[in-house]
Structure formats: structure tokens, C-alpha cells
Amino acid sequence: MTSNTEKQLLILQQNQQKRSKCLVYTRVMGYHRPVESFNIGKKGEHRQRTHFKEQHD
């Protein structure tokens, strides 16, 4: 019997070719920039930000 984690790893390995990289952009000083280009400090700061969802009536 395999554990849930082993099943998840097997599924990920089987679907590896279907996966693609997802770029996350954020607005910095009036323009959009990919988060992956941030330095270590800025990446940590981005992780600590509070994200919100705007409610529509």
C-alpha cells in the first residue's frame, strides 16, 4: 500500500511534460515586474504582503 504523498509524487512525475512555468507579476512603482526577478529581500517582502479580493455587489 502506498501513501498519499507517494501517489501525489507519482502523478506529478507522470504529468511533468504537461506542466509549464507560471510567471507572477506585481506592480512596483507604477509598472509591472515579474516576482522572479526580485532579489532575496524583495521576494521575502512580497511573500509577507496581505492579499485581498475585491468584493463585487
DSSP file (Angstrom, degrees, kcal/mol; ACC not computed):
  #  RESIDUE AA STRUCTURE BP1 BP2  ACC     N-H-->O    O-->H-N    N-H-->O    O-->H-N    TCO  KAPPA ALPHA  PHI   PSI    X-CA   Y-CA   Z-CA
    1    1 A M              0   0    0      0, 0.0     2,-0.3     0, 0.0     0, 0.0   0.000 360.0 360.0 360.0 131.9    0.0    0.0    0.0
    2    2 A T        -     0   0    0      1,-0.1     2,-0.1     2,-0.0     0, 0.0  -0.687 360.0-117.2 -98.9 151.7    1.4    3.4   -1.0
    3    3 A S     >  -     0   0    0     -2,-0.3     4,-1.9     1,-0.1     5,-0.1  -0.319  28.1-106.9 -80.4 167.7    1.0    6.6    1.0
    4    4 A N  H  > S+     0   0    0      1,-0.2     4,-2.2     2,-0.2     5,-0.1   0.872 120.3  54.0 -61.3 -39.2   -0.9    9.7   -0.2
    5    5 A T  H  > S+     0   0    0      1,-0.2     4,-2.4     2,-0.2    -1,-0.2   0.900 106.9  50.5 -64.3 -41.5    2.4   11.5   -0.7
    6    6 A E  H  > S+     0   0    0      2,-0.2     4,-2.1     1,-0.2    -1,-0.2   0.879 110.0  50.9 -64.5 -37.5    3.8    8.7   -2.9
    7    7 A K  H  X S+     0   0    0     -4,-1.9     4,-2.3     2,-0.2    -2,-0.2   0.910 110.0  49.8 -64.9 -42.3    0.6    8.8   -5.0
    8    8 A Q  H  X S+     0   0    0     -4,-2.2     4,-2.4     1,-0.2    -2,-0.2   0.908 110.6  49.7 -64.1 -41.7    1.0   12.6   -5.4
    9    9 A L  H  X S+     0   0    0     -4,-2.4     4,-2.4     2,-0.2    -1,-0.2   0.893 109.9  51.2 -63.8 -39.8    4.6   12.3   -6.5
   10   10 A L  H  X S+     0   0    0     -4,-2.1     4,-2.1     2,-0.2    -2,-0.2   0.917 110.3  48.6 -63.1 -43.9    3.7    9.6   -9.0
   11   11 A I  H  X S+     0   0    0     -4,-2.3     4,-1.8     2,-0.2    -2,-0.2   0.911 111.4  50.4 -63.2 -42.7    1.0   11.8  -10.5
   12   12 A L  H  < S+     0   0    0     -4,-2.4     4,-0.4     1,-0.2    -2,-0.2   0.908 110.6  49.2 -62.1 -42.2    3.4   14.8  -10.7
   13   13 A Q  H >< S+     0   0    0     -4,-2.4     3,-0.8     1,-0.2     4,-0.3   0.891 110.8  50.0 -65.0 -39.1    6.0   12.6  -12.4
   14   14 A Q  H 3< S+     0   0    0     -4,-2.1     3,-0.3     1,-0.2    -1,-0.2   0.832 117.1  40.4 -68.3 -32.1    3.5   11.3  -14.9
   15   15 A N  T >X S+     0   0    0     -4,-1.8     3,-1.1     1,-0.2     4,-0.7   0.273  80.8 109.5-100.6  10.2    2.3   14.9  -15.8
   16   16 A Q  G X4 S+     0   0    0     -3,-0.8     3,-0.8    -4,-0.4    -1,-0.2   0.852  76.4  54.1 -57.3 -38.4    5.7   16.6  -15.8
   17   17 A Q  G 34 S+     0   0    0     -3,-0.3    -1,-0.3    -4,-0.3    -2,-0.1   0.758 105.5  54.1 -69.9 -23.9    5.7   17.1  -19.6
   18   18 A K  G <4 S+     0   0    0     -3,-1.1    -1,-0.2    -4,-0.1    -2,-0.2   0.615  90.0  99.6 -83.8 -13.4    2.3   18.8  -19.4
   19   19 A R    <<  -     0   0    0     -3,-0.8     2,-0.3    -4,-0.7    -3,-0.0  -0.389  50.7-172.2 -77.9 151.4    3.5   21.4  -16.9
   20   20 A S        -     0   0    0     -2,-0.1     2,-0.2     0, 0.0    -2,-0.0  -0.964  31.4 -95.0-139.1 157.7    4.5   24.9  -17.7
   21   21 A K        -     0   0    0     -2,-0.3     2,-0.6     1,-0.0     0, 0.0  -0.507  31.9-148.1 -75.3 136.7    6.1   27.7  -15.8
   22   22 A C        -     0   0    0     -2,-0.2     2,-0.4     2,-0.0    -1,-0.0  -0.931   8.5-150.7-107.9 120.2    3.7   30.3  -14.3
   23   23 A L        -     0   0    0     -2,-0.6     2,-0.5    12,-0.0    -2,-0.0  -0.768   4.9-154.0 -92.5 133.9    5.1   33.9  -14.0
   24   24 A V        -     0   0    0     -2,-0.4    11,-3.2     2,-0.0    12,-0.4  -0.930  11.7-165.8-108.2 126.4    3.7   36.1  -11.2
   25   25 A Y  E     -A   34   0A   0     -2,-0.5     2,-0.3     9,-0.3     7,-0.1  -0.818   5.2-172.4-109.7 150.9    3.8   39.8  -11.8
   26   26 A T  E     -A   33   0A   0      7,-2.4     7,-2.6    -2,-0.3     2,-0.6  -0.968  30.4-107.2-137.8 155.7    3.4   42.6   -9.3
   27   27 A R  E     +A   32   0A   0     -2,-0.3     2,-0.4     5,-0.2     5,-0.3  -0.729  38.3 177.7 -87.8 123.6    3.1   46.3   -9.6
   28   28 A V  E >   -A   31   0A   0      3,-3.5     3,-1.7    -2,-0.6    -2,-0.0  -0.984  66.4 -22.0-129.8 120.3    6.2   48.2   -8.5
   29   29 A M  T 3  S-     0   0    0     -2,-0.4    -1,-0.1     1,-0.3     3,-0.1   0.856 129.3 -44.0  50.4  43.0    6.5   52.0   -8.8
   30   30 A G  T 3  S+     0   0    0      1,-0.2     2,-0.3     0, 0.0    -1,-0.3   0.418 124.8  77.1  89.2  -1.5    3.8   52.2  -11.5
   31   31 A Y  E <  S-A   28   0A   0     -3,-1.7    -3,-3.5    -5,-0.0     2,-0.4  -0.939  79.0-106.8-137.3 163.4    4.9   49.4  -13.7
   32   32 A H  E     +A   27   0A   0     -2,-0.3    -5,-0.2    -5,-0.3    -7,-0.0  -0.717  35.3 178.3 -94.8 137.7    4.5   45.6  -13.6
   33   33 A R  E     -A   26   0A   0     -7,-2.6    -7,-2.4    -2,-0.4     2,-0.2  -0.992  33.4-107.5-137.6 141.7    7.5   43.4  -12.9
   34   34 A P  E >   -A   25   0A   0      0, 0.0     3,-1.4     0, 0.0    -9,-0.3  -0.510  22.4-137.8 -70.4 136.4    7.9   39.6  -12.6
   35   35 A V  G >  S+     0   0    0    -11,-3.2     3,-1.9     1,-0.3   -10,-0.1   0.812  99.1  68.7 -63.2 -31.2    8.5   38.5   -8.9
   36   36 A E  G 3  S+     0   0    0    -12,-0.4    -1,-0.3     1,-0.3   -11,-0.1   0.726  93.0  59.2 -63.8 -19.5   11.2   36.0  -10.0
   37   37 A S  G <  S+     0   0    0     -3,-1.4    -1,-0.3     2,-0.0    -2,-0.2   0.511  84.8 106.0 -86.8  -3.5   13.4   38.9  -10.9
   38   38 A F  S <  S-     0   0    0     -3,-1.9     2,-0.1    -4,-0.2    -3,-0.0  -0.343  74.8-114.3 -70.6 154.3   13.3   40.3   -7.3
   39   39 A N     >  -     0   0    0      1,-0.1     4,-2.4    -2,-0.0     5,-0.2  -0.320  40.5 -91.0 -78.6 174.5   16.3   40.0   -5.0
   40   40 A I  H  > S+     0   0    0      1,-0.2     4,-2.0     2,-0.2     5,-0.2   0.882 125.6  48.9 -57.2 -44.1   16.1   37.8   -1.9
   41   41 A G  H  > S+     0   0    0      1,-0.2     4,-2.1     2,-0.2    -1,-0.2   0.912 112.2  47.1 -64.2 -43.7   14.9   40.6    0.4
   42   42 A K  H  > S+     0   0    0      2,-0.2     4,-2.3     1,-0.2    -1,-0.2   0.860 109.7  54.2 -68.4 -35.5   12.2   41.8   -2.0
   43   43 A K  H  X S+     0   0    0     -4,-2.4     4,-2.0     2,-0.2    -1,-0.2   0.913 109.9  47.8 -62.9 -42.5   10.9   38.2   -2.6
   44   44 A G  H  X S+     0   0    0     -4,-2.0     4,-1.3     1,-0.2    -2,-0.2   0.904 111.2  50.5 -63.9 -41.5   10.6   37.8    1.2
   45   45 A E  H  X S+     0   0    0     -4,-2.1     4,-0.6     1,-0.2     3,-0.2   0.893 108.9  52.0 -62.7 -40.3    8.8   41.1    1.5
   46   46 A H  H >< S+     0   0    0     -4,-2.3     3,-0.9     1,-0.2    -1,-0.2   0.888 106.1  54.2 -63.9 -39.7    6.4   40.1   -1.3
   47   47 A R  H 3< S+     0   0    0     -4,-2.0    -1,-0.2     1,-0.2    -2,-0.2   0.809 106.9  52.4 -63.7 -30.1    5.6   36.8    0.5
   48   48 A Q  H 3< S+     0   0    0     -4,-1.3    -1,-0.2    -3,-0.2    -2,-0.2   0.570  84.7 112.9 -85.5  -8.6    4.6   38.8    3.6
   49   49 A R  S << S-     0   0    0     -3,-0.9     2,-0.6    -4,-0.6    -3,-0.0  -0.270  71.9-117.6 -64.3 149.5    2.2   41.1    1.8
   50   50 A T        -     0   0    0      2,-0.0     2,-0.3     0, 0.0    -1,-0.1  -0.802  28.5-155.6 -89.3 122.2   -1.5   40.8    2.6
   51   51 A H        -     0   0    0     -2,-0.6     2,-0.3     2,-0.0     0, 0.0  -0.753  13.1-173.3 -97.2 146.0   -3.5   39.8   -0.5
   52   52 A F        -     0   0    0     -2,-0.3     2,-0.5     2,-0.0    -2,-0.0  -0.936  20.5-134.5-136.7 159.4   -7.2   40.7   -0.8
   53   53 A K        -     0   0    0     -2,-0.3     2,-0.4     0, 0.0    -2,-0.0  -0.962  24.9-127.3-114.5 131.4  -10.1   40.0   -3.1
   54   54 A E        -     0   0    0     -2,-0.5     2,-0.4     1,-0.0    -2,-0.0  -0.613  24.0-133.1 -77.7 131.6  -12.3   42.9   -4.1
   55   55 A Q        -     0   0    0     -2,-0.4     2,-0.4     2,-0.0    -1,-0.0  -0.715  14.7-151.6 -90.6 134.5  -16.0   42.1   -3.5
   56   56 A H              0   0    0     -2,-0.4    -1,-0.0     1,-0.1     0, 0.0  -0.860 360.0 360.0-105.3 137.5  -18.5   42.8   -6.3
   57   57 A D              0   0    0     -2,-0.4    -1,-0.1     0, 0.0    -2,-0.0   0.453 360.0 360.0 -86.7 360.0  -22.1   43.7   -5.5
